[in-house]
Amino acid sequence: MANYIRFDWAIKRLLRNKADQVVLESFLSVIFNRQIKISKILESEGNQDFE
């Protein structure tokens, strides 16, 4: 049986360490071919302060 890792789980785990945000910004910038800057991270799905 193959083991799979869900993308959303991997990103949440990666973002636990604030230093890894730079890695994620670089990854997304390359994928989307434009400069990406993470300005705010929602702590949970239940956070209703933002749209």
HTML snippet that shows the backbone in 3Dmol.js (N, CA, C, O; Angstrom):
<script src="https://3Dmol.org/build/3Dmol-min.js"></script>
<div id="view" style="width:600px;height:400px;position:relative"></div>
<script>
const pdb = `
ATOM      1  N   MET A   1       0.843  -1.181   0.000  1.00  0.00           N
ATOM      2  CA  MET A   1       0.000   0.000   0.000  1.00  0.00           C
ATOM      3  C   MET A   1       0.889   1.246   0.000  1.00  0.00           C
ATOM      4  O   MET A   1       1.819   1.354   0.799  1.00  0.00           O
ATOM      5  N   ALA A   2       0.598   2.165  -0.886  1.00  0.00           N
ATOM      6  CA  ALA A   2       1.395   3.395  -1.007  1.00  0.00           C
ATOM      7  C   ALA A   2       0.970   4.409   0.048  1.00  0.00           C
ATOM      8  O   ALA A   2      -0.205   4.506   0.401  1.00  0.00           O
ATOM      9  N   ASN A   3       1.933   5.151   0.535  1.00  0.00           N
ATOM     10  CA  ASN A   3       1.647   6.237   1.486  1.00  0.00           C
ATOM     11  C   ASN A   3       1.644   7.555   0.727  1.00  0.00           C
ATOM     12  O   ASN A   3       2.544   7.828  -0.068  1.00  0.00           O
ATOM     13  N   TYR A   4       0.641   8.354   0.974  1.00  0.00           N
ATOM     14  CA  TYR A   4       0.527   9.651   0.325  1.00  0.00           C
ATOM     15  C   TYR A   4       0.513  10.755   1.372  1.00  0.00           C
ATOM     16  O   TYR A   4       0.018  10.564   2.483  1.00  0.00           O
ATOM     17  N   ILE A   5       1.059  11.904   1.011  1.00  0.00           N
ATOM     18  CA  ILE A   5       1.044  13.077   1.885  1.00  0.00           C
ATOM     19  C   ILE A   5       0.191  14.134   1.215  1.00  0.00           C
ATOM     20  O   ILE A   5       0.434  14.502   0.066  1.00  0.00           O
ATOM     21  N   ARG A   6      -0.807  14.620   1.933  1.00  0.00           N
ATOM     22  CA  ARG A   6      -1.673  15.661   1.385  1.00  0.00           C
ATOM     23  C   ARG A   6      -0.928  16.997   1.369  1.00  0.00           C
ATOM     24  O   ARG A   6      -0.189  17.316   2.300  1.00  0.00           O
ATOM     25  N   PHE A   7      -1.130  17.769   0.309  1.00  0.00           N
ATOM     26  CA  PHE A   7      -0.432  19.043   0.146  1.00  0.00           C
ATOM     27  C   PHE A   7      -0.767  20.010   1.278  1.00  0.00           C
ATOM     28  O   PHE A   7       0.132  20.663   1.807  1.00  0.00           O
ATOM     29  N   ASP A   8      -2.045  20.119   1.664  1.00  0.00           N
ATOM     30  CA  ASP A   8      -2.420  21.051   2.724  1.00  0.00           C
ATOM     31  C   ASP A   8      -1.768  20.668   4.051  1.00  0.00           C
ATOM     32  O   ASP A   8      -1.359  21.548   4.809  1.00  0.00           O
ATOM     33  N   TRP A   9      -1.663  19.378   4.343  1.00  0.00           N
ATOM     34  CA  TRP A   9      -1.013  18.937   5.574  1.00  0.00           C
ATOM     35  C   TRP A   9       0.472  19.307   5.540  1.00  0.00           C
ATOM     36  O   TRP A   9       1.022  19.785   6.533  1.00  0.00           O
ATOM     37  N   ALA A  10       1.113  19.084   4.394  1.00  0.00           N
ATOM     38  CA  ALA A  10       2.542  19.382   4.270  1.00  0.00           C
ATOM     39  C   ALA A  10       2.815  20.875   4.442  1.00  0.00           C
ATOM     40  O   ALA A  10       3.781  21.256   5.103  1.00  0.00           O
ATOM     41  N   ILE A  11       1.970  21.720   3.852  1.00  0.00           N
ATOM     42  CA  ILE A  11       2.164  23.169   3.967  1.00  0.00           C
ATOM     43  C   ILE A  11       1.953  23.631   5.404  1.00  0.00           C
ATOM     44  O   ILE A  11       2.730  24.441   5.910  1.00  0.00           O
ATOM     45  N   LYS A  12       0.914  23.127   6.069  1.00  0.00           N
ATOM     46  CA  LYS A  12       0.687  23.494   7.474  1.00  0.00           C
ATOM     47  C   LYS A  12       1.866  23.093   8.336  1.00  0.00           C
ATOM     48  O   LYS A  12       2.288  23.848   9.212  1.00  0.00           O
ATOM     49  N   ARG A  13       2.399  21.908   8.089  1.00  0.00           N
ATOM     50  CA  ARG A  13       3.555  21.440   8.856  1.00  0.00           C
ATOM     51  C   ARG A  13       4.780  22.301   8.573  1.00  0.00           C
ATOM     52  O   ARG A  13       5.531  22.635   9.489  1.00  0.00           O
ATOM     53  N   LEU A  14       4.985  22.661   7.309  1.00  0.00           N
ATOM     54  CA  LEU A  14       6.109  23.502   6.917  1.00  0.00           C
ATOM     55  C   LEU A  14       6.021  24.878   7.570  1.00  0.00           C
ATOM     56  O   LEU A  14       7.034  25.436   7.990  1.00  0.00           O
ATOM     57  N   LEU A  15       4.801  25.425   7.655  1.00  0.00           N
ATOM     58  CA  LEU A  15       4.638  26.785   8.165  1.00  0.00           C
ATOM     59  C   LEU A  15       4.677  26.883   9.683  1.00  0.00           C
ATOM     60  O   LEU A  15       4.602  27.987  10.222  1.00  0.00           O
ATOM     61  N   ARG A  16       4.789  25.785  10.372  1.00  0.00           N
ATOM     62  CA  ARG A  16       4.927  25.842  11.837  1.00  0.00           C
ATOM     63  C   ARG A  16       6.190  26.596  12.219  1.00  0.00           C
ATOM     64  O   ARG A  16       6.222  27.278  13.243  1.00  0.00           O
ATOM     65  N   ASN A  17       7.216  26.478  11.414  1.00  0.00           N
ATOM     66  CA  ASN A  17       8.469  27.188  11.641  1.00  0.00           C
ATOM     67  C   ASN A  17       8.474  28.424  10.749  1.00  0.00           C
ATOM     68  O   ASN A  17       8.447  28.305   9.524  1.00  0.00           O
ATOM     69  N   LYS A  18       8.508  29.606  11.353  1.00  0.00           N
ATOM     70  CA  LYS A  18       8.432  30.862  10.592  1.00  0.00           C
ATOM     71  C   LYS A  18       9.585  31.012   9.604  1.00  0.00           C
ATOM     72  O   LYS A  18       9.428  31.678   8.581  1.00  0.00           O
ATOM     73  N   ALA A  19      10.722  30.419   9.881  1.00  0.00           N
ATOM     74  CA  ALA A  19      11.865  30.511   8.964  1.00  0.00           C
ATOM     75  C   ALA A  19      11.572  29.794   7.649  1.00  0.00           C
ATOM     76  O   ALA A  19      12.163  30.123   6.620  1.00  0.00           O
ATOM     77  N   ASP A  20      10.674  28.828   7.673  1.00  0.00           N
ATOM     78  CA  ASP A  20      10.335  28.090   6.459  1.00  0.00           C
ATOM     79  C   ASP A  20       9.432  28.888   5.519  1.00  0.00           C
ATOM     80  O   ASP A  20       9.213  28.470   4.382  1.00  0.00           O
ATOM     81  N   GLN A  21       8.910  30.017   5.966  1.00  0.00           N
ATOM     82  CA  GLN A  21       8.072  30.848   5.093  1.00  0.00           C
ATOM     83  C   GLN A  21       8.861  31.335   3.890  1.00  0.00           C
ATOM     84  O   GLN A  21       8.306  31.461   2.799  1.00  0.00           O
ATOM     85  N   VAL A  22      10.138  31.609   4.072  1.00  0.00           N
ATOM     86  CA  VAL A  22      10.987  32.053   2.965  1.00  0.00           C
ATOM     87  C   VAL A  22      11.091  30.955   1.920  1.00  0.00           C
ATOM     88  O   VAL A  22      11.071  31.234   0.721  1.00  0.00           O
ATOM     89  N   VAL A  23      11.202  29.719   2.359  1.00  0.00           N
ATOM     90  CA  VAL A  23      11.273  28.586   1.438  1.00  0.00           C
ATOM     91  C   VAL A  23       9.974  28.481   0.653  1.00  0.00           C
ATOM     92  O   VAL A  23       9.993  28.297  -0.564  1.00  0.00           O
ATOM     93  N   LEU A  24       8.846  28.597   1.346  1.00  0.00           N
ATOM     94  CA  LEU A  24       7.557  28.511   0.685  1.00  0.00           C
ATOM     95  C   LEU A  24       7.350  29.672  -0.289  1.00  0.00           C
ATOM     96  O   LEU A  24       6.843  29.469  -1.392  1.00  0.00           O
ATOM     97  N   GLU A  25       7.738  30.888   0.111  1.00  0.00           N
ATOM     98  CA  GLU A  25       7.630  32.040  -0.795  1.00  0.00           C
ATOM     99  C   GLU A  25       8.437  31.807  -2.069  1.00  0.00           C
ATOM    100  O   GLU A  25       7.968  32.106  -3.168  1.00  0.00           O
ATOM    101  N   SER A  26       9.630  31.282  -1.925  1.00  0.00           N
ATOM    102  CA  SER A  26      10.469  31.010  -3.097  1.00  0.00           C
ATOM    103  C   SER A  26       9.854  29.942  -3.979  1.00  0.00           C
ATOM    104  O   SER A  26       9.838  30.080  -5.203  1.00  0.00           O
ATOM    105  N   PHE A  27       9.349  28.881  -3.373  1.00  0.00           N
ATOM    106  CA  PHE A  27       8.707  27.803  -4.120  1.00  0.00           C
ATOM    107  C   PHE A  27       7.510  28.323  -4.905  1.00  0.00           C
ATOM    108  O   PHE A  27       7.379  28.039  -6.096  1.00  0.00           O
ATOM    109  N   LEU A  28       6.642  29.078  -4.253  1.00  0.00           N
ATOM    110  CA  LEU A  28       5.450  29.605  -4.922  1.00  0.00           C
ATOM    111  C   LEU A  28       5.820  30.621  -6.001  1.00  0.00           C
ATOM    112  O   LEU A  28       5.166  30.686  -7.042  1.00  0.00           O
ATOM    113  N   SER A  29       6.857  31.409  -5.759  1.00  0.00           N
ATOM    114  CA  SER A  29       7.295  32.384  -6.753  1.00  0.00           C
ATOM    115  C   SER A  29       7.754  31.700  -8.036  1.00  0.00           C
ATOM    116  O   SER A  29       7.478  32.178  -9.136  1.00  0.00           O
ATOM    117  N   VAL A  30       8.456  30.578  -7.889  1.00  0.00           N
ATOM    118  CA  VAL A  30       8.908  29.838  -9.066  1.00  0.00           C
ATOM    119  C   VAL A  30       7.725  29.183  -9.778  1.00  0.00           C
ATOM    120  O   VAL A  30       7.637  29.226 -11.005  1.00  0.00           O
ATOM    121  N   ILE A  31       6.825  28.584  -9.020  1.00  0.00           N
ATOM    122  CA  ILE A  31       5.673  27.891  -9.613  1.00  0.00           C
ATOM    123  C   ILE A  31       4.781  28.866 -10.394  1.00  0.00           C
ATOM    124  O   ILE A  31       4.360  28.566 -11.510  1.00  0.00           O
ATOM    125  N   PHE A  32       4.495  30.040  -9.800  1.00  0.00           N
ATOM    126  CA  PHE A  32       3.585  30.999 -10.422  1.00  0.00           C
ATOM    127  C   PHE A  32       4.288  32.039 -11.292  1.00  0.00           C
ATOM    128  O   PHE A  32       3.633  32.876 -11.913  1.00  0.00           O
ATOM    129  N   ASN A  33       5.627  31.986 -11.337  1.00  0.00           N
ATOM    130  CA  ASN A  33       6.423  32.893 -12.156  1.00  0.00           C
ATOM    131  C   ASN A  33       6.133  34.365 -11.837  1.00  0.00           C
ATOM    132  O   ASN A  33       6.066  35.209 -12.730  1.00  0.00           O
ATOM    133  N   ARG A  34       5.968  34.642 -10.558  1.00  0.00           N
ATOM    134  CA  ARG A  34       5.798  36.018 -10.073  1.00  0.00           C
ATOM    135  C   ARG A  34       6.201  36.065  -8.606  1.00  0.00           C
ATOM    136  O   ARG A  34       6.199  35.039  -7.926  1.00  0.00           O
ATOM    137  N   GLN A  35       6.542  37.241  -8.122  1.00  0.00           N
ATOM    138  CA  GLN A  35       7.017  37.394  -6.747  1.00  0.00           C
ATOM    139  C   GLN A  35       5.865  37.190  -5.766  1.00  0.00           C
ATOM    140  O   GLN A  35       4.845  37.874  -5.851  1.00  0.00           O
ATOM    141  N   ILE A  36       6.027  36.252  -4.836  1.00  0.00           N
ATOM    142  CA  ILE A  36       5.024  35.959  -3.817  1.00  0.00           C
ATOM    143  C   ILE A  36       5.585  36.349  -2.457  1.00  0.00           C
ATOM    144  O   ILE A  36       6.729  36.018  -2.142  1.00  0.00           O
ATOM    145  N   LYS A  37       4.799  37.046  -1.651  1.00  0.00           N
ATOM    146  CA  LYS A  37       5.192  37.442  -0.302  1.00  0.00           C
ATOM    147  C   LYS A  37       4.078  37.037   0.653  1.00  0.00           C
ATOM    148  O   LYS A  37       2.932  37.452   0.480  1.00  0.00           O
ATOM    149  N   ILE A  38       4.403  36.231   1.656  1.00  0.00           N
ATOM    150  CA  ILE A  38       3.424  35.821   2.664  1.00  0.00           C
ATOM    151  C   ILE A  38       3.308  36.955   3.676  1.00  0.00           C
ATOM    152  O   ILE A  38       4.283  37.322   4.332  1.00  0.00           O
ATOM    153  N   SER A  39       2.107  37.501   3.793  1.00  0.00           N
ATOM    154  CA  SER A  39       1.922  38.616   4.728  1.00  0.00           C
ATOM    155  C   SER A  39       1.228  38.197   6.014  1.00  0.00           C
ATOM    156  O   SER A  39       1.456  38.798   7.064  1.00  0.00           O
ATOM    157  N   LYS A  40       0.380  37.166   5.946  1.00  0.00           N
ATOM    158  CA  LYS A  40      -0.332  36.738   7.138  1.00  0.00           C
ATOM    159  C   LYS A  40      -0.738  35.283   6.977  1.00  0.00           C
ATOM    160  O   LYS A  40      -1.141  34.853   5.897  1.00  0.00           O
ATOM    161  N   ILE A  41      -0.626  34.535   8.059  1.00  0.00           N
ATOM    162  CA  ILE A  41      -1.000  33.123   8.064  1.00  0.00           C
ATOM    163  C   ILE A  41      -2.176  32.961   9.022  1.00  0.00           C
ATOM    164  O   ILE A  41      -2.109  33.394  10.172  1.00  0.00           O
ATOM    165  N   LEU A  42      -3.245  32.342   8.549  1.00  0.00           N
ATOM    166  CA  LEU A  42      -4.357  32.018   9.434  1.00  0.00           C
ATOM    167  C   LEU A  42      -3.953  30.826  10.281  1.00  0.00           C
ATOM    168  O   LEU A  42      -3.416  29.846   9.765  1.00  0.00           O
ATOM    169  N   GLU A  43      -4.204  30.905  11.558  1.00  0.00           N
ATOM    170  CA  GLU A  43      -3.774  29.851  12.474  1.00  0.00           C
ATOM    171  C   GLU A  43      -4.630  28.596  12.396  1.00  0.00           C
ATOM    172  O   GLU A  43      -4.141  27.497  12.659  1.00  0.00           O
ATOM    173  N   SER A  44      -5.918  28.746  12.035  1.00  0.00           N
ATOM    174  CA  SER A  44      -6.767  27.578  11.936  1.00  0.00           C
ATOM    175  C   SER A  44      -7.892  27.840  10.957  1.00  0.00           C
ATOM    176  O   SER A  44      -8.142  28.984  10.577  1.00  0.00           O
ATOM    177  N   GLU A  45      -8.568  26.780  10.548  1.00  0.00           N
ATOM    178  CA  GLU A  45      -9.687  26.915   9.624  1.00  0.00           C
ATOM    179  C   GLU A  45     -10.875  27.596  10.292  1.00  0.00           C
ATOM    180  O   GLU A  45     -11.736  28.145   9.606  1.00  0.00           O
ATOM    181  N   GLY A  46     -10.931  27.566  11.610  1.00  0.00           N
ATOM    182  CA  GLY A  46     -12.033  28.176  12.343  1.00  0.00           C
ATOM    183  C   GLY A  46     -11.870  29.672  12.533  1.00  0.00           C
ATOM    184  O   GLY A  46     -12.760  30.316  13.089  1.00  0.00           O
ATOM    185  N   ASN A  47     -10.768  30.239  12.091  1.00  0.00           N
ATOM    186  CA  ASN A  47     -10.514  31.654  12.231  1.00  0.00           C
ATOM    187  C   ASN A  47     -11.403  32.408  11.248  1.00  0.00           C
ATOM    188  O   ASN A  47     -11.179  32.328  10.040  1.00  0.00           O
ATOM    189  N   GLN A  48     -12.393  33.129  11.729  1.00  0.00           N
ATOM    190  CA  GLN A  48     -13.354  33.801  10.870  1.00  0.00           C
ATOM    191  C   GLN A  48     -13.093  35.308  10.759  1.00  0.00           C
ATOM    192  O   GLN A  48     -13.949  36.037  10.260  1.00  0.00           O
ATOM    193  N   ASP A  49     -11.925  35.790  11.214  1.00  0.00           N
ATOM    194  CA  ASP A  49     -11.608  37.219  11.160  1.00  0.00           C
ATOM    195  C   ASP A  49     -11.306  37.699   9.756  1.00  0.00           C
ATOM    196  O   ASP A  49     -11.383  38.898   9.490  1.00  0.00           O
ATOM    197  N   PHE A  50     -10.962  36.787   8.841  1.00  0.00           N
ATOM    198  CA  PHE A  50     -10.578  37.149   7.488  1.00  0.00           C
ATOM    199  C   PHE A  50     -11.436  36.429   6.473  1.00  0.00           C
ATOM    200  O   PHE A  50     -11.916  35.326   6.735  1.00  0.00           O
ATOM    201  N   GLU A  51     -11.634  37.035   5.327  1.00  0.00           N
ATOM    202  CA  GLU A  51     -12.388  36.392   4.249  1.00  0.00           C
ATOM    203  C   GLU A  51     -11.531  35.386   3.534  1.00  0.00           C
ATOM    204  O   GLU A  51     -11.991  34.740   2.592  1.00  0.00           O
TER     205      GLU A  51
END
`;
const viewer = $3Dmol.createViewer("view");
viewer.addModel(pdb, "pdb");
viewer.setStyle({}, {cartoon: {color: "spectrum"}});
viewer.zoomTo();
viewer.render();
</script>
